[in-house]
Amino acid sequence: MPTAFCALRERRPPAERVRDRLRGAAGPAVADQMPAGYQRLGRVLLVRLPPALRPFFPLIGSAWQRELGVSTVVVPSGPIEGEYRIPQLERIAGEVTETEVTEHGVRWRFDAAEIMFAAGNRTERTRVGRLVRPGETVVDLFAGIGYFTIPAARLGRARRVVAVEKNPQAVRYLRENLLLNHVEDRVEVVAGDNRTVPLPYGEADRVFLGYLPTSVPWIPRALEVVRPGGGWLHIHLVADAHDARQKATGSVERALRDAGAAPTAPLTAREVKPYGPGRTHVVVDARVRPGLPES
């Protein structure tokens, strides 16, 4: 019986087991307030807890450590901050926030307290590796720690990737992640503001614009680096959840027209993840030729 009981217990979701510990220490009324969701970033766990549970944060943190074997547990303490999109987090168990995440053989190392890593973008990071064709030249205007750069080089086998990043902390991890994934020989890191740094004008087969809430203002800059014969732009933005794809493609079409270019094929859009109440993160794939006016 004890063995069967333990096996049954282990099959229960981790959040329920943490809730059991909280129930024993604080009673069912408190335990019932604990959400079931969590985001695991390697050895760092991100959980969202209501303020009413603050007196029990240390207990909850240590319970999650035991149940999942993570080193550190953090809770959001405020919104994502500034141009560098730095997360505001409070540690409730453990100290070390540097961690590593592996997806489909690609490794990303970063400090979860300094760098945002969106688990909801996992499918898009994988899709990038399928979009890129061997031998392409790719420009990533918002490279971060290599979210799209490394799949393009490692999975897509791009011949050359120019990775542009302004945040010095992200640049440091970007360089480290290139080495971890053995693609440093095909990726050129350009540290600085993508609006002013030198770029490979007219050489790119594909440009990634992965900035939120919208990268639409950077479409003219992306058009400068696309080959004269045409190439792909992958433009990320946030749109109202109702008809999000239609609204996103409309925004991109207007921006292309204003920049003196137009799609050479129908635009396609896919929803990446929810982005707050009533909002959706969308990516628009646009095959374009610079300087081609609409007929």
MARMAR-898845 format. One record per atom (N, C-alpha, C): x, y, z. Coordinates in steps of 0.02 Angstrom, whole numbers, plus 50000, padded with zeros to 5 digits. Layout:
! MARMAR-898845
XYZ/...
***
This chain:
! MARMAR-898845
500404993950000/500005000050000/500425006450000/500955006850041/501345012950039/501645014249970/501875008949935/502165009849868/501635012249819/501045009349822/500505011449777/500295018549792/500295020449856/500105027249874/500605032249846/501265030549852/501775035049827/501725035849751/501585030249717/501525030549644/500945034949624/500375034349660/499795038449646/499945045849658/500315047049713/500495053949730/500925057049675/501405053249649/501855056049599/501505057449533/500935054049521/500565055349460/500155061749463/500065064449523/499675070549530/500095076449505/499785081649476/500165087349452/500585090649507/501175093249489/501605096349540/501255101849579/500845105849546/500505111349581/500045108649636/499735102949624/499305100149676/499715097849736/500305095149722/500735092949778/500995098949818/501145104449783/501345110549818/500765113249859/500165112949829/499575115249864/499445111149927/499595104749925/499525100549984/499965102950041/500585104750024/501045107250075/500785113850104/500525118150061/500255124550084/499635123450126/499235118650107/498625117250145/498785114950216/499305110850222/499505108450288/499765113950333/500075119150303/500365124550343/499895130350355/499445131650306/499035137650310/498285136450305/498085130250291/497375128850287/497115128950215/496535125950203/496275125350135/496085132050103/495855136850141/495645143250112/496235146750079/496815146350110/497415149350082/497675145250023/497695138650032/497955134249980/497555134749915/496915135749921/496495136149861/496635142349819/496995147249846/497155153249809/497765152449764/498125146949772/498745146149733/498595143749663/498815147449612/498705145449542/499095139149525/498855135649474/499175129349454/499735130449403/499725136249368/500195137249314/500905138949337/501385137349294/502075139149307/502455138849241/503035142149240/503465142149180/504165140049202/504395134549175/505065132149194/505575134549143/506085137849167/506635140249125/507265136749150/507365130549129/507925126749154/507885125749229/508375128149265/508375127249338/508035133049374/507735137749337/507355143149367/506615142149353/506205142949403/505475142149395/505135148849407/504705150749360/504315156949366/503595155149382/503345157749438/502645156549458/502325163349472/501685163749457/501305169849469/500855168649530/500955172649582/500585171649644/500215178049663/499605177449689/499235183349710/499555186449773/499475193049781/499775196349840/499555193349906/498955190549909/498705187649972/499145181949997/499525178849952/499955173249972/500655175449993/500785181949994/501465184350009/501745181550075/501355181150129/501645178350191/501905171250182/501665167750130/501845160750121/502325159750062/502595165250034/503045164649977/503635160049991/503985160650049/504555156150061/504345148850064/503775147450094/503535140450098/503385137850028/503035141949988/502855139849920/503475138849878/503955143449884/504565142849846/504955136549862/505025135049925/505405128949944/505025122649924/504355122949924/503955117149903/504065115849828/504065121249788/504195120349716/504905117649704/505385120049743/506065117449737/506075109849747/505735107549798/505735100349813/505355096349760/504795099049736/504375095249690/504685094749620/505015100049597/505275100049528/506035099749524/506375100449581/507095100149580/507425106249551/507085111949549/507375118049523/507815121249577/508275125749555/508715129049602/508395135349631/508025138949589/507775145549609/507045146249586/506645149449629/505945150849612/505845158349616/505535161249563/505435168449560/504695169849545/504475175849565/503805178149549/503875185049517/503445186749467/503465193449439/503295198649492/503675204149492/503545209549540/503345215949506/503285215849440/503085221749402/503095220149328/502925225049286/502905223949214/503605223549184/503645220949123/504265220949085/504475228149075/505125229749088/505335236749089/505755238749028/505595244549000/506025248148954/506155244948887/506585248348850/506755246248782/507075239448781/507455237748833/507785231248836/507325225648862/506715227548880/506215222648903/506495218248960/506705221549013/506995218049070/506435215849118/506415209449136/505885207149182/506015209649253/505475211049288/505505212749359/505295206549398/505765203649435/505645197349469/505865197849542/505525193949584/505705193349654/505875185949668/506455184749697/506635177949715/506295175949780/505955170249779/505625167849841/505955161449866/506405158649827/506805152949849/507415152549804/508005151449834/508615150949794/508885157849777/509485157849746/509825164049731/510045164549658/510245159049628/510545159249561/510005159749508/510055164849465/509555165749412/509835164449342/510485163149337/510755161149272/510535153949258/510315152749197/510025146249182/510145144649109/509915138749088/509985136649018/509365132748997/509115134348938/508535131048909/508735127748844/508505121648833/508645118048771/507995116348736/507945118048671/507365116548630/507595113648564/507395107548549/507565104348485/508315104748470/508705103648522/509425103448513/509775110148515/509395115648520/509675122348524/509715124448597/510285127148617/510395129148687/510425136748693/510065139248744/510095146448760/510275147148834/510815150548848/511005152148917/510865159548929/510605161248987/510435168149002/510295168849076/510235175049099/510055176649168/509315178449168/508905174349199/508175175449198/507985181949233/508405184649275/508255190949308/508435196949265/508795195849211/509015201349168/508755200849096/508585194849075/508385193549006/507715190049005/507245192648964/506595189348957/506655183548907/506395177848927/506375172048883/505655169448882/505305170548827/504595168948823/504495161748801/504245157648847/504115150648829/503585150148775/503135155048772/502605154948721/502855155848650/503495157848643/503795158648576/504135152248552/504065146748588/504435140648572/504275138248500/503645138248481/503465135948415/503755140348361/503765146848374/504045151548324/504795150648318/505145149548373/505865148348369/506015142148327/505595136948335/505695130848296/505525132048223/504995135948211/504785137348142/505325140948103/505695145248137/506235148948104/506735144148073/506895138848109/507365134048083/507115130448021/506455130048013/506165126847954/506095131747896/506015138147912/505935143247859/506585144547822/507125145047858/507765146847828/508015141147785/508275142947727/508545138047680/509305138047683/509615132047674/510345131747674/510645136647624/511155140147646/511505144847602/511245151947604/510685153247639/510415159947641/510845164747682/510765171147666/511025176547708/510435179447747/510495179547813/509955181647856/510185187547899/509735192347909/509865197847955/509335197648010/509555197448072/509105197548130/509195204348163/508695208748155/508765215648179/508685216248255/508395211248287/508295211248360/508515204448387/509165203248387/509405196448398/509325194048470/509335198548519/509305196248588/509875191548603/509715185948635/510225180948652/510285175648598/509935176848541/509975172048486/509345168248472/508765171048494/508125167548489/507995164948418/508095169148367/507995167148298/508665166048262/509175169648284/509835169048252/510095161948254/510055158748312/510365152148319/509965146748281/509285146648285/508925141848242/509065142948168/509135149248147/509275150648076/509935147648055/510435148248099/511105145748082/511165138248093/510905135848149/511015128848168/510525124148132/509875125748135/509365121448106/509255122948032/509245129448014/509125131447945/509745131247901/510335130747932/510965130447895/511085136547851/510905142447877/511055148647841/511815149247831/512005151947775/512725152947761/513005158447804/512595163747815/512815169547854/512225172447890/512315173947954/511805177447992/512125183648023/511825189448012/512045195548044/511565196948101/511815196548162/511395197148222/511515203848255/511005208148255/511075214948281/510725215248349/511085217848399/510785218348466/511085224348503/510655228048537/510855234248571/511005233148645/510665228448677/510735227248749/511405223748763/511865227048799/512525223948812/512485217248847/512005216548894/511935210148929/511715204648881/511245206248837/511025201348787/511595199648739/511995204648720/512555203348674/513045198448705/513165199148769/513625194648803/513385187448799/512735186448813/512455179648810/512395177248738/512255181848692/512235179948621/512895176848599/513445180148615/514095177548596/514225170748629/514025170048691/514125163748727/513695158148696/513085159848676/512635154848648/512865152648578/513185157048541/513455155048476/513975149548486/514395150348536/514905145348551/514585138848575/514085139348618/513745133348643/513445129248586/513205132748534/512865129348479/513315128248418/513955130148424/514455128948371/514265132248305/514015138448308/513845142048247/514205148748243/514705149748286/515045156248288/515385157948223/515555152848182/515905154248120/515445156948065/514775156448076/514305158748024/513875164548048/513995166848108/513595172448136/514045178248151/513855184048125/514205190348139/513785194448188/514055195848246/513705199748296/513845207148285/513325211048279/513385218348272/513075221348335/513485223948380/513245226748443/513085234048433/512455235948444/512265242948437/511545243648413/511355249848403/510675251548381/510595249848307/510095245748291/510015243548222/509835249248174/509665255048200/509495260748158/510125264448133/510695263148166/511295266948149/511905262748133/511915256348153/512515252248141/512565250448067/513165249148042/513245246847972/512915240047963/512555239247907/512215232947891/512385230847820/512285224647803/512445222147735/511885224147686/511915230247661/511385232747618/511305228647554/510685226847539/510525223247478/510795216147474/510925213047531/511215206347531/510775201047563/510255202847599/509885197947639/509335194347599/509315187947608/508755183947583/508165184247630/508315185747694/507785185247745/507975189847803/507475193447829/507585198047886/507065196447940/507305195648001/506865194648059/506795201148097/506175203148111/506015209148150/505605206848210/505955204948264/505615201748320/505535206148381/505305212348371/505225216948427/504485218048442/504315217948507/503625219248528/503615225448573/503065229348572/502415227548544/502345227948468/502825231248433/502775231348360/503465232648330/503625229048278/504235230348239/504065233548172/503445235348162/503235238448098/503635244748081/503805249148130/504205255048112/504885253448083/505125247348090/505785245548065/505745242447995/505155242147965/505105239347898/505535243147847/505545249847846/505995253247799/506725251247807/506945250447869/507635248347881/507755241247854/507275236947864/507345230047838/507375229947762/506985234247730/506985234447657/507665236547629/508055240347668/508715242447646/509195236547639/509085231247677/509565225647676/509345219847633/508705219847611/508455214447568/508775214947498/508895209247467/509165209147400/508715212947351/508995216247301/508585219847252/508065215347218/508235209047210/507755204447178/507205202047225/507255203747288/506725201947335/506965197347391/506575196947443/506725192647500/506145192647548/506245189447605/505725188547655/505825193147715/505285196147739/505265199547804/504795195747850/505005194747912/504585191547962/504485196648018/503885199548019/503745205548059/503285203748117/503525205048178/503145203548238/502805209748264/502185208848287/501805214448315/501245211748358/500945216248396/500375214448438/499755217748408/499205213848403/498585216348375/498005214448420/497435217848411/496835215948447/496665208748432/496465205048484/496355197848476/495815196348425/495315200748419/494785199648370/495055201248300/495075196248256/495345197048189/496075199248191/496465196248236/497165198448246/497575197748183/497505192148147/497915191048088/497745196148033/497105197548023/496905202347972/497155209347989/497105211248052/497335217848072/498095218448066/498445213048083/499175213248077/499405213848005/499105209847961/499295210347890/499125217147861/498575220147883/498395226847860/498915231947880/499165231447942/499685236147966/500325235347925/500505229147910/501125227947871/501035230347800/500465229047769/500345231347700/500405238947695/500115242447743/500145249847742/500865252247750/501245248947794/501945250947805/502365249647743/502245244047709/502615242647648/502455247747594/501825249447587/501615254447537/501935261247552/501935263147616/502235269547635/502985269747621/503305263747624/504025263347612/504195262547539/503695262547495/503815261947424/503935254847401/503685249947438/503765242947420/503085239647426/503055233547400/502425229847404/502575222447404/502125218347431/502235211147430/502245208447359/502645203447347/502645200047283/502265193447288/501975192147346/501545186347357/501075188147414/500515184647421/500055186347476/500395185747544/500265190647587/500525190447655/500185184847694/500555181647737/500265176647782/500415178647854/499975176947899/500065178647970/499885172648013/500235172048068/500065166848117/500085169848187/499655167348229/499625169548298/500145165748338/500575169348373/501115166248411/500885164548481/500565169448516/500345168148585/499905173948608/499505173048660/499145178748690/499645183748718/499445190148717/499885195448741/499475200148784/499275197848841/498855201848885/498125201448865/497685204348905/496965203948892/496775207048825/496445203148783/496195205648720/496715207148668/497325204748677/497875206248630/498225199748610/498495199648549/498815193648524/499475195448489/499975191548503/500625192148469/500575188548402/500705192248349/500635189548280/501295190548243/501455185848199/502025186848153/501755186648082/501965191448042/501755191947972/502355190247928/502275185447883/502785183547835/502635187147769/503115191247747/503015195347687/503585194147638/503415191747578/503895191347524/503865197947487/504425201647484/504415208447459/504985209647410/504905214847369/505435217347327/505505224747341/506085227047365/506165234147382/506035238647321/505705244247334/505595249147282/505085247247230/504675242047243/504165240047195/503505243247215/503255248147178/502625251447195/502035246947181/501495248347216/500875244747202/500595246847135/500315242247098/499995243947034/499285246247046/
***
